[in-house]
Amino acid sequence: MRTLSVVTAILLLFCLLSCSDATSGYEILSIKYEKDPNVDIRPALEVIYEDDNYYYCLGNLESEYYIVTYKNGEKQNIKEALAVGHITLTDLNTHGVSYIKEEKSVENTPKKDIKNITDNSRGLELSDVEEIFYEDHNRKYIFGNPISEYIIVEYSDGSTENVRDALKNSNISLADLNFYGISYFSEPKHIKGIVDLTENGEIPTADALEGFYRDDKYYYSFPSIKSEYVTVYYNDGTEQNVKDALEEGKILISDLDYFSIGYYREPLENFME
């Protein structure tokens, strides 16, 4: 009987601790849409969460107006709450928050077989400047020093490339860096959306090619003179035309792809000034 009493006491203590954690933790009280009716909503998909296979998006740029209220009194918008794991997609379903599920594109080129990833920067004198070595649509990935050229990926076929090129060519993933002990950190990207304001036909544009950007391989142009109307919206509430944003390195061409901004691309060797 004494043994049973001890076991019972332990079980009761565990139950009390569990109940206490649930009460003091992030138990959801409500998820409500809280927007001033005078505020305009930007008409563009907004990714609020992603997993290995899908992006989960709102139909407009409005995650900041879907507010999660917890029983402990704290509040968060749904994008932040999903990012830190305080809520799940199931909670959005339960509270009637509609979202769009989009399958991620699959690269046609298979990943190469990795033999090793080596950081050869150790012992070198490097400038104390951070290096963004990779970006996706939600985050940018950063080394504490400019070392991507010294981090070498070796493949089983004997070929090698630096980590930046390996990620760009989809031959490795960030998970591979974690596996081989390559340290980095990440930060949320500042882009909220990119919108072509001419799409509704209300803004007339001249029907002529407009070059708006070039990199080391391609020249990019729009089918009409409209770069001033292709607008990048940032999380801090500011905005900028796409041409300036690209020139200042605030966005990538891949961000245009993600937000369905159409353009033409031509190899530089075919382009005549």
Contacts in CASP RR format, 6 or more apart in sequence:
PFRMAT RR
TARGET T0000
AUTHOR 0000-0000-0000
METHOD contacts of the structure
MODEL  1
MRTLSVVTAILLLFCLLSCSDATSGYEILSIKYEKDPNVDIRPALEVIYE
DDNYYYCLGNLESEYYIVTYKNGEKQNIKEALAVGHITLTDLNTHGVSYI
KEEKSVENTPKKDIKNITDNSRGLELSDVEEIFYEDHNRKYIFGNPISEY
IIVEYSDGSTENVRDALKNSNISLADLNFYGISYFSEPKHIKGIVDLTEN
GEIPTADALEGFYRDDKYYYSFPSIKSEYVTVYYNDGTEQNVKDALEEGK
ILISDLDYFSIGYYREPLENFME
23 71 0 8 1.000
24 72 0 8 1.000
25 70 0 8 1.000
25 71 0 8 1.000
25 72 0 8 1.000
26 70 0 8 1.000
26 72 0 8 1.000
26 74 0 8 1.000
26 86 0 8 1.000
26 87 0 8 1.000
27 70 0 8 1.000
27 71 0 8 1.000
27 72 0 8 1.000
28 68 0 8 1.000
28 69 0 8 1.000
28 70 0 8 1.000
28 71 0 8 1.000
28 87 0 8 1.000
28 91 0 8 1.000
28 95 0 8 1.000
29 69 0 8 1.000
29 70 0 8 1.000
29 71 0 8 1.000
29 73 0 8 1.000
30 68 0 8 1.000
30 69 0 8 1.000
30 95 0 8 1.000
31 66 0 8 1.000
31 67 0 8 1.000
31 68 0 8 1.000
31 69 0 8 1.000
31 78 0 8 1.000
31 87 0 8 1.000
31 91 0 8 1.000
31 92 0 8 1.000
31 95 0 8 1.000
31 96 0 8 1.000
31 97 0 8 1.000
32 66 0 8 1.000
32 67 0 8 1.000
32 69 0 8 1.000
32 95 0 8 1.000
33 65 0 8 1.000
33 66 0 8 1.000
33 67 0 8 1.000
34 65 0 8 1.000
34 66 0 8 1.000
34 67 0 8 1.000
35 41 0 8 1.000
35 62 0 8 1.000
35 65 0 8 1.000
41 60 0 8 1.000
41 61 0 8 1.000
41 62 0 8 1.000
42 60 0 8 1.000
42 61 0 8 1.000
42 62 0 8 1.000
42 192 0 8 1.000
42 193 0 8 1.000
42 195 0 8 1.000
42 233 0 8 1.000
43 59 0 8 1.000
43 60 0 8 1.000
43 61 0 8 1.000
43 195 0 8 1.000
44 59 0 8 1.000
44 60 0 8 1.000
44 61 0 8 1.000
44 193 0 8 1.000
44 194 0 8 1.000
44 195 0 8 1.000
44 233 0 8 1.000
44 259 0 8 1.000
45 57 0 8 1.000
45 58 0 8 1.000
45 59 0 8 1.000
45 100 0 8 1.000
45 102 0 8 1.000
45 259 0 8 1.000
45 260 0 8 1.000
46 57 0 8 1.000
46 58 0 8 1.000
46 59 0 8 1.000
46 60 0 8 1.000
46 61 0 8 1.000
46 62 0 8 1.000
46 63 0 8 1.000
46 79 0 8 1.000
46 192 0 8 1.000
46 193 0 8 1.000
47 55 0 8 1.000
47 56 0 8 1.000
47 57 0 8 1.000
47 137 0 8 1.000
47 138 0 8 1.000
48 56 0 8 1.000
48 57 0 8 1.000
48 58 0 8 1.000
48 63 0 8 1.000
48 78 0 8 1.000
48 79 0 8 1.000
48 82 0 8 1.000
48 99 0 8 1.000
49 55 0 8 1.000
49 56 0 8 1.000
49 79 0 8 1.000
49 82 0 8 1.000
49 83 0 8 1.000
49 89 0 8 1.000
50 56 0 8 1.000
50 104 0 8 1.000
50 138 0 8 1.000
52 104 0 8 1.000
53 103 0 8 1.000
53 104 0 8 1.000
54 101 0 8 1.000
54 102 0 8 1.000
54 103 0 8 1.000
54 104 0 8 1.000
55 101 0 8 1.000
55 102 0 8 1.000
55 104 0 8 1.000
55 137 0 8 1.000
56 89 0 8 1.000
56 99 0 8 1.000
56 100 0 8 1.000
56 101 0 8 1.000
56 102 0 8 1.000
57 99 0 8 1.000
57 100 0 8 1.000
57 101 0 8 1.000
57 102 0 8 1.000
58 66 0 8 1.000
58 98 0 8 1.000
58 99 0 8 1.000
58 100 0 8 1.000
59 99 0 8 1.000
59 100 0 8 1.000
61 192 0 8 1.000
61 193 0 8 1.000
61 233 0 8 1.000
63 77 0 8 1.000
63 78 0 8 1.000
63 79 0 8 1.000
64 77 0 8 1.000
64 79 0 8 1.000
65 77 0 8 1.000
66 77 0 8 1.000
66 78 0 8 1.000
66 97 0 8 1.000
67 75 0 8 1.000
67 76 0 8 1.000
67 77 0 8 1.000
67 78 0 8 1.000
68 75 0 8 1.000
68 76 0 8 1.000
68 77 0 8 1.000
68 78 0 8 1.000
68 81 0 8 1.000
68 86 0 8 1.000
68 87 0 8 1.000
68 91 0 8 1.000
69 75 0 8 1.000
70 76 0 8 1.000
70 86 0 8 1.000
76 84 0 8 1.000
76 86 0 8 1.000
78 87 0 8 1.000
78 92 0 8 1.000
78 97 0 8 1.000
81 87 0 8 1.000
82 88 0 8 1.000
82 89 0 8 1.000
89 99 0 8 1.000
92 99 0 8 1.000
107 170 0 8 1.000
109 169 0 8 1.000
109 170 0 8 1.000
109 171 0 8 1.000
111 170 0 8 1.000
111 171 0 8 1.000
111 172 0 8 1.000
111 173 0 8 1.000
112 155 0 8 1.000
112 156 0 8 1.000
112 157 0 8 1.000
112 159 0 8 1.000
112 171 0 8 1.000
112 172 0 8 1.000
113 155 0 8 1.000
113 156 0 8 1.000
113 157 0 8 1.000
114 153 0 8 1.000
114 154 0 8 1.000
114 155 0 8 1.000
114 156 0 8 1.000
114 171 0 8 1.000
114 172 0 8 1.000
114 176 0 8 1.000
115 154 0 8 1.000
115 155 0 8 1.000
115 156 0 8 1.000
115 158 0 8 1.000
116 153 0 8 1.000
116 154 0 8 1.000
116 180 0 8 1.000
117 151 0 8 1.000
117 152 0 8 1.000
117 153 0 8 1.000
117 154 0 8 1.000
117 163 0 8 1.000
117 172 0 8 1.000
117 176 0 8 1.000
117 177 0 8 1.000
117 180 0 8 1.000
117 181 0 8 1.000
117 182 0 8 1.000
118 151 0 8 1.000
118 152 0 8 1.000
118 154 0 8 1.000
118 180 0 8 1.000
119 147 0 8 1.000
119 150 0 8 1.000
119 151 0 8 1.000
119 182 0 8 1.000
120 150 0 8 1.000
120 151 0 8 1.000
120 152 0 8 1.000
121 145 0 8 1.000
121 147 0 8 1.000
121 150 0 8 1.000
121 151 0 8 1.000
124 150 0 8 1.000
126 145 0 8 1.000
126 146 0 8 1.000
126 147 0 8 1.000
127 145 0 8 1.000
127 146 0 8 1.000
128 145 0 8 1.000
129 144 0 8 1.000
129 145 0 8 1.000
129 146 0 8 1.000
130 142 0 8 1.000
130 143 0 8 1.000
130 144 0 8 1.000
130 145 0 8 1.000
131 142 0 8 1.000
131 143 0 8 1.000
131 144 0 8 1.000
131 145 0 8 1.000
131 146 0 8 1.000
131 147 0 8 1.000
131 148 0 8 1.000
132 140 0 8 1.000
132 141 0 8 1.000
132 142 0 8 1.000
133 141 0 8 1.000
133 142 0 8 1.000
133 143 0 8 1.000
133 148 0 8 1.000
133 163 0 8 1.000
133 164 0 8 1.000
133 167 0 8 1.000
133 184 0 8 1.000
134 140 0 8 1.000
134 141 0 8 1.000
134 164 0 8 1.000
134 167 0 8 1.000
134 168 0 8 1.000
134 174 0 8 1.000
135 141 0 8 1.000
135 189 0 8 1.000
135 252 0 8 1.000
135 254 0 8 1.000
137 189 0 8 1.000
137 191 0 8 1.000
137 254 0 8 1.000
137 255 0 8 1.000
137 258 0 8 1.000
138 188 0 8 1.000
138 189 0 8 1.000
139 186 0 8 1.000
139 187 0 8 1.000
139 188 0 8 1.000
139 189 0 8 1.000
140 186 0 8 1.000
140 187 0 8 1.000
140 189 0 8 1.000
141 174 0 8 1.000
141 184 0 8 1.000
141 185 0 8 1.000
141 186 0 8 1.000
142 184 0 8 1.000
142 185 0 8 1.000
142 186 0 8 1.000
142 187 0 8 1.000
143 184 0 8 1.000
144 184 0 8 1.000
144 185 0 8 1.000
148 162 0 8 1.000
148 163 0 8 1.000
148 164 0 8 1.000
149 162 0 8 1.000
149 164 0 8 1.000
150 162 0 8 1.000
151 162 0 8 1.000
151 163 0 8 1.000
151 182 0 8 1.000
152 160 0 8 1.000
152 161 0 8 1.000
152 162 0 8 1.000
152 163 0 8 1.000
153 160 0 8 1.000
153 161 0 8 1.000
153 162 0 8 1.000
153 163 0 8 1.000
153 166 0 8 1.000
153 171 0 8 1.000
153 172 0 8 1.000
154 160 0 8 1.000
155 171 0 8 1.000
161 169 0 8 1.000
161 171 0 8 1.000
163 172 0 8 1.000
163 177 0 8 1.000
163 182 0 8 1.000
166 172 0 8 1.000
167 173 0 8 1.000
167 174 0 8 1.000
177 184 0 8 1.000
188 235 0 8 1.000
190 234 0 8 1.000
190 235 0 8 1.000
190 236 0 8 1.000
190 250 0 8 1.000
191 232 0 8 1.000
191 233 0 8 1.000
191 234 0 8 1.000
191 235 0 8 1.000
191 250 0 8 1.000
191 251 0 8 1.000
191 255 0 8 1.000
192 233 0 8 1.000
192 234 0 8 1.000
192 235 0 8 1.000
192 237 0 8 1.000
193 232 0 8 1.000
193 233 0 8 1.000
193 259 0 8 1.000
194 230 0 8 1.000
194 231 0 8 1.000
194 232 0 8 1.000
194 233 0 8 1.000
194 242 0 8 1.000
194 251 0 8 1.000
194 255 0 8 1.000
194 256 0 8 1.000
194 259 0 8 1.000
194 261 0 8 1.000
195 230 0 8 1.000
195 231 0 8 1.000
195 233 0 8 1.000
195 259 0 8 1.000
196 226 0 8 1.000
196 229 0 8 1.000
196 230 0 8 1.000
196 261 0 8 1.000
196 262 0 8 1.000
197 203 0 8 1.000
197 229 0 8 1.000
197 230 0 8 1.000
197 231 0 8 1.000
198 205 0 8 1.000
198 224 0 8 1.000
198 226 0 8 1.000
198 229 0 8 1.000
198 230 0 8 1.000
203 226 0 8 1.000
203 229 0 8 1.000
205 224 0 8 1.000
205 225 0 8 1.000
205 226 0 8 1.000
205 229 0 8 1.000
206 224 0 8 1.000
206 225 0 8 1.000
207 223 0 8 1.000
207 224 0 8 1.000
208 224 0 8 1.000
208 225 0 8 1.000
209 221 0 8 1.000
209 222 0 8 1.000
209 223 0 8 1.000
209 264 0 8 1.000
210 221 0 8 1.000
210 222 0 8 1.000
210 224 0 8 1.000
210 225 0 8 1.000
210 226 0 8 1.000
210 227 0 8 1.000
211 219 0 8 1.000
211 220 0 8 1.000
211 221 0 8 1.000
211 222 0 8 1.000
211 227 0 8 1.000
212 220 0 8 1.000
212 221 0 8 1.000
212 222 0 8 1.000
212 227 0 8 1.000
212 230 0 8 1.000
212 242 0 8 1.000
212 243 0 8 1.000
212 246 0 8 1.000
212 263 0 8 1.000
213 219 0 8 1.000
213 220 0 8 1.000
213 243 0 8 1.000
213 246 0 8 1.000
213 247 0 8 1.000
213 253 0 8 1.000
214 220 0 8 1.000
214 268 0 8 1.000
214 271 0 8 1.000
215 253 0 8 1.000
216 268 0 8 1.000
217 267 0 8 1.000
217 268 0 8 1.000
218 265 0 8 1.000
218 266 0 8 1.000
218 267 0 8 1.000
218 268 0 8 1.000
219 265 0 8 1.000
219 266 0 8 1.000
219 267 0 8 1.000
219 268 0 8 1.000
219 271 0 8 1.000
220 253 0 8 1.000
220 263 0 8 1.000
220 264 0 8 1.000
220 265 0 8 1.000
221 263 0 8 1.000
221 264 0 8 1.000
221 266 0 8 1.000
222 230 0 8 1.000
222 262 0 8 1.000
222 263 0 8 1.000
222 264 0 8 1.000
223 264 0 8 1.000
227 241 0 8 1.000
227 242 0 8 1.000
227 243 0 8 1.000
228 241 0 8 1.000
228 243 0 8 1.000
229 241 0 8 1.000
230 241 0 8 1.000
230 242 0 8 1.000
230 243 0 8 1.000
230 261 0 8 1.000
231 239 0 8 1.000
231 240 0 8 1.000
231 241 0 8 1.000
231 242 0 8 1.000
232 239 0 8 1.000
232 240 0 8 1.000
232 241 0 8 1.000
232 242 0 8 1.000
232 245 0 8 1.000
232 250 0 8 1.000
232 251 0 8 1.000
233 239 0 8 1.000
234 240 0 8 1.000
234 250 0 8 1.000
240 250 0 8 1.000
242 251 0 8 1.000
242 256 0 8 1.000
242 261 0 8 1.000
245 251 0 8 1.000
246 252 0 8 1.000
246 253 0 8 1.000
256 262 0 8 1.000
256 263 0 8 1.000
END
